[in-house]
Amino acid sequence: MSNPNFHELVDDVFLSIEDSIEDSDIDIDYENANGMLTLTFEENASQIILSRQFSTSEIWIAAKSGGFHFKLDQYDEAGAWRNTVTGETMNQSLSNLCFQQSGARIDFSF
């Protein structure tokens, strides 16, 4: 995948995540800067950090429970980002991670 295309795809994913947070009633602050999207849960100040990795064309997620790598599944018609180890979609993983850290579910659609 070319870098400009990768940047555009990740920008779209980060924007979709921000939109999902805005649509929820959950107190999550987010900051999108320097290629990273940081989610901060106001109730306990815990964070989830998403970062773009140019060299591997992956999105990495760091959470309390560990670090996870996601790569675009080019064979998936919906263009799902999948965990490079488990195959779980990033939107499902991110929803589960947010639940683990805040106790609230968010439906991420990207």
Secondary structure, DSSP 4 states (H G I P E B T S, - for coil): --HHHHHHHHHHHHHHHHHHHHHS-S-EEEEEETTEEEEEETTT--EEEEEEETTTTEEEEEETTEEEEEEE-TT-TT--EEETTT--BHHHHHHHHHHHHHS-------
